Amino acid sequence: MNATDRTPADLLGSALAADPGRPLVTFYDDATGERVELSVATFANWVAKTANLLQDELSFEPGDRVALLLPAHWQTAVWLLACASAGVVADVSGEVRGADVVVSGPDRLEEARACSGARIAMALRPLGGRFPQAPEGFTDYAVEVPGQGDRFVPYAPVDPEGPALIVAGREFSGAEVVERARAEATALGLTGPGSRILSGLPYDTWDGLHAGLYGPLATGGSVVLCRHLDQAADGALDKRVESERVTTIARGTTGY
């Protein structure tokens, strides 16, 4: 990756320039049987559309805060990079009050209603499908995002030293996210391009975010992101490691 990259959005830009067709995020949901693979180019397109939604439709400005009430999911990864692209703060700490916008999955909608700002609902259905009917008081992301532009240009350059991420009560700048992701990558077994990590860790801790997104992105690797691994059939994980050519596994308190 480019040593001059200072923000997570820079990392994505370098990945896009280097090899747009390679896999970046492969997502499994063992509760539904879903599998989706996003190349760098496809992932970047979702990021651009979401960043345009933030900047143009919602009129967000650098420093505004987006509360993400979402699990480890490929669409959550999109939101994290869209926030980085627009210079807004992605807050995965669960703190809704005072947020400028909340983005919620289907199981946390009541919690999200505490936000007095804009509310966006994510159905988290296969292929990014929409709700049969949008929850009252929420905008359905899957309805709004397809019409957004495929390229994103921020109105003002994103400051690498500005706040970018809040996780587990700690605030990181974009530069700190990149620096820490690079510094801790080797310990995860992410040794460079071609590294492929499997992670089922949640996105509410740095370890989960690092293994499930920032580490692979910072090193030119890719991630096999798994949800509901506790519902996987016997032997499914070993088969997945083999079929997906996983080179390292993020091991957390869930025991895999």
PEHULIN-V342739 format. One record per residue. N is the residue number from 1. PHI is phi as a letter, one per 30 degrees, with the letter a starting at -180 (999 if undefined). D_LAST is the distance of its C-alpha to the last C-alpha in Angstrom with 2 decimals. Layout:
n=N phi=PHI d_last=D_LAST
n=N phi=PHI d_last=D_LAST
This chain:
n=1 phi=999 d_last=28.90
n=2 phi=d d_last=32.13
n=3 phi=d d_last=32.54
n=4 phi=d d_last=34.80
n=5 phi=d d_last=32.22
n=6 phi=c d_last=32.25
n=7 phi=b d_last=30.44
n=8 phi=e d_last=27.39
n=9 phi=d d_last=30.05
n=10 phi=d d_last=31.54
n=11 phi=d d_last=28.28
n=12 phi=d d_last=28.20
n=13 phi=d d_last=31.88
n=14 phi=d d_last=31.41
n=15 phi=d d_last=28.62
n=16 phi=d d_last=31.02
n=17 phi=d d_last=33.86
n=18 phi=d d_last=32.02
n=19 phi=a d_last=30.46
n=20 phi=d d_last=30.54
n=21 phi=d d_last=29.42
n=22 phi=d d_last=26.08
n=23 phi=d d_last=22.85
n=24 phi=c d_last=21.51
n=25 phi=b d_last=19.19
n=26 phi=c d_last=17.74
n=27 phi=c d_last=16.62
n=28 phi=b d_last=15.07
n=29 phi=b d_last=15.59
n=30 phi=d d_last=14.37
n=31 phi=d d_last=16.98
n=32 phi=c d_last=19.80
n=33 phi=i d_last=18.94
n=34 phi=d d_last=19.84
n=35 phi=b d_last=19.24
n=36 phi=b d_last=21.26
n=37 phi=c d_last=21.67
n=38 phi=c d_last=23.71
n=39 phi=d d_last=25.62
n=40 phi=e d_last=26.70
n=41 phi=d d_last=30.06
n=42 phi=d d_last=28.86
n=43 phi=d d_last=26.55
n=44 phi=d d_last=29.48
n=45 phi=d d_last=31.81
n=46 phi=d d_last=29.80
n=47 phi=d d_last=29.70
n=48 phi=d d_last=33.46
n=49 phi=d d_last=34.28
n=50 phi=d d_last=32.30
n=51 phi=d d_last=33.90
n=52 phi=d d_last=37.27
n=53 phi=d d_last=36.64
n=54 phi=d d_last=36.05
n=55 phi=d d_last=39.01
n=56 phi=c d_last=41.58
n=57 phi=d d_last=41.00
n=58 phi=c d_last=39.79
n=59 phi=h d_last=41.81
n=60 phi=d d_last=39.11
n=61 phi=b d_last=39.92
n=62 phi=e d_last=38.04
n=63 phi=j d_last=36.80
n=64 phi=d d_last=36.44
n=65 phi=c d_last=33.22
n=66 phi=c d_last=30.92
n=67 phi=d d_last=28.64
n=68 phi=c d_last=25.54
n=69 phi=c d_last=24.31
n=70 phi=b d_last=21.67
n=71 phi=d d_last=17.95
n=72 phi=d d_last=15.80
n=73 phi=a d_last=17.91
n=74 phi=d d_last=19.99
n=75 phi=d d_last=23.09
n=76 phi=d d_last=21.86
n=77 phi=e d_last=21.40
n=78 phi=d d_last=24.96
n=79 phi=d d_last=26.28
n=80 phi=d d_last=24.91
n=81 phi=d d_last=26.73
n=82 phi=d d_last=29.75
n=83 phi=d d_last=30.18
n=84 phi=d d_last=30.04
n=85 phi=d d_last=32.60
n=86 phi=c d_last=34.97
n=87 phi=i d_last=34.63
n=88 phi=c d_last=33.54
n=89 phi=c d_last=30.96
n=90 phi=d d_last=27.59
n=91 phi=c d_last=26.70
n=92 phi=c d_last=23.23
n=93 phi=d d_last=24.05
n=94 phi=j d_last=25.25
n=95 phi=d d_last=28.85
n=96 phi=c d_last=31.06
n=97 phi=d d_last=34.51
n=98 phi=i d_last=36.38
n=99 phi=d d_last=34.27
n=100 phi=d d_last=36.43
n=101 phi=a d_last=34.28
n=102 phi=b d_last=31.26
n=103 phi=c d_last=28.91
n=104 phi=b d_last=27.21
n=105 phi=d d_last=25.01
n=106 phi=d d_last=26.51
n=107 phi=c d_last=24.93
n=108 phi=b d_last=26.27
n=109 phi=d d_last=29.81
n=110 phi=d d_last=31.58
n=111 phi=d d_last=29.95
n=112 phi=d d_last=30.98
n=113 phi=d d_last=34.59
n=114 phi=d d_last=35.03
n=115 phi=d d_last=35.34
n=116 phi=d d_last=39.03
n=117 phi=c d_last=38.46
n=118 phi=d d_last=37.44
n=119 phi=b d_last=34.71
n=120 phi=b d_last=32.66
n=121 phi=c d_last=30.60
n=122 phi=c d_last=27.76
n=123 phi=d d_last=27.36
n=124 phi=h d_last=24.03
n=125 phi=d d_last=25.23
n=126 phi=e d_last=24.59
n=127 phi=i d_last=26.63
n=128 phi=i d_last=27.36
n=129 phi=d d_last=29.62
n=130 phi=c d_last=31.83
n=131 phi=d d_last=32.41
n=132 phi=e d_last=35.07
n=133 phi=b d_last=36.90
n=134 phi=d d_last=36.01
n=135 phi=e d_last=35.34
n=136 phi=e d_last=38.51
n=137 phi=i d_last=38.76
n=138 phi=b d_last=36.09
n=139 phi=c d_last=36.31
n=140 phi=d d_last=34.12
n=141 phi=e d_last=32.34
n=142 phi=d d_last=32.29
n=143 phi=d d_last=36.06
n=144 phi=d d_last=36.89
n=145 phi=d d_last=34.76
n=146 phi=e d_last=35.97
n=147 phi=d d_last=39.46
n=148 phi=d d_last=38.52
n=149 phi=d d_last=39.41
n=150 phi=d d_last=37.31
n=151 phi=b d_last=38.07
n=152 phi=b d_last=37.67
n=153 phi=b d_last=39.90
n=154 phi=d d_last=39.76
n=155 phi=d d_last=43.16
n=156 phi=b d_last=42.68
n=157 phi=e d_last=40.53
n=158 phi=d d_last=37.26
n=159 phi=d d_last=37.53
n=160 phi=e d_last=34.58
n=161 phi=c d_last=35.36
n=162 phi=d d_last=35.41
n=163 phi=d d_last=32.69
n=164 phi=b d_last=29.89
n=165 phi=b d_last=26.78
n=166 phi=b d_last=26.27
n=167 phi=b d_last=22.84
n=168 phi=h d_last=22.33
n=169 phi=i d_last=26.08
n=170 phi=c d_last=26.51
n=171 phi=c d_last=28.53
n=172 phi=c d_last=28.03
n=173 phi=d d_last=30.62
n=174 phi=d d_last=29.83
n=175 phi=d d_last=30.62
n=176 phi=d d_last=28.26
n=177 phi=e d_last=25.33
n=178 phi=d d_last=26.21
n=179 phi=d d_last=26.89
n=180 phi=d d_last=23.73
n=181 phi=d d_last=21.58
n=182 phi=d d_last=23.43
n=183 phi=d d_last=23.42
n=184 phi=c d_last=19.68
n=185 phi=d d_last=18.68
n=186 phi=d d_last=18.99
n=187 phi=d d_last=16.59
n=188 phi=d d_last=13.83
n=189 phi=i d_last=15.19
n=190 phi=c d_last=17.37
n=191 phi=c d_last=20.58
n=192 phi=k d_last=22.73
n=193 phi=e d_last=23.73
n=194 phi=j d_last=21.70
n=195 phi=d d_last=18.37
n=196 phi=b d_last=15.78
n=197 phi=c d_last=12.50
n=198 phi=c d_last=9.78
n=199 phi=b d_last=8.88
n=200 phi=c d_last=8.27
n=201 phi=d d_last=9.58
n=202 phi=d d_last=13.00
n=203 phi=c d_last=16.18
n=204 phi=c d_last=17.86
n=205 phi=b d_last=16.89
n=206 phi=d d_last=17.80
n=207 phi=e d_last=14.32
n=208 phi=d d_last=13.32
n=209 phi=d d_last=16.67
n=210 phi=d d_last=16.60
n=211 phi=d d_last=13.40
n=212 phi=c d_last=14.29
n=213 phi=a d_last=17.98
n=214 phi=d d_last=20.07
n=215 phi=d d_last=18.53
n=216 phi=e d_last=18.71
n=217 phi=d d_last=22.07
n=218 phi=d d_last=23.43
n=219 phi=c d_last=22.79
n=220 phi=i d_last=23.74
n=221 phi=c d_last=20.29
n=222 phi=b d_last=18.48
n=223 phi=b d_last=15.32
n=224 phi=c d_last=13.51
n=225 phi=c d_last=13.00
n=226 phi=c d_last=11.24
n=227 phi=c d_last=12.53
n=228 phi=i d_last=12.06
n=229 phi=d d_last=8.83
n=230 phi=d d_last=9.50
n=231 phi=c d_last=12.64
n=232 phi=d d_last=11.63
n=233 phi=d d_last=13.65
n=234 phi=e d_last=12.80
n=235 phi=i d_last=12.15
n=236 phi=d d_last=12.03
n=237 phi=d d_last=8.83
n=238 phi=d d_last=10.41
n=239 phi=d d_last=13.65
n=240 phi=d d_last=12.66
n=241 phi=e d_last=11.55
n=242 phi=d d_last=14.93
n=243 phi=d d_last=17.06
n=244 phi=c d_last=16.15
n=245 phi=h d_last=16.59
n=246 phi=d d_last=13.50
n=247 phi=c d_last=14.29
n=248 phi=a d_last=11.43
n=249 phi=b d_last=7.89
n=250 phi=d d_last=7.79
n=251 phi=c d_last=5.56
n=252 phi=b d_last=6.90
n=253 phi=d d_last=8.01
n=254 phi=d d_last=6.01
n=255 phi=j d_last=3.80
n=256 phi=c d_last=0.00
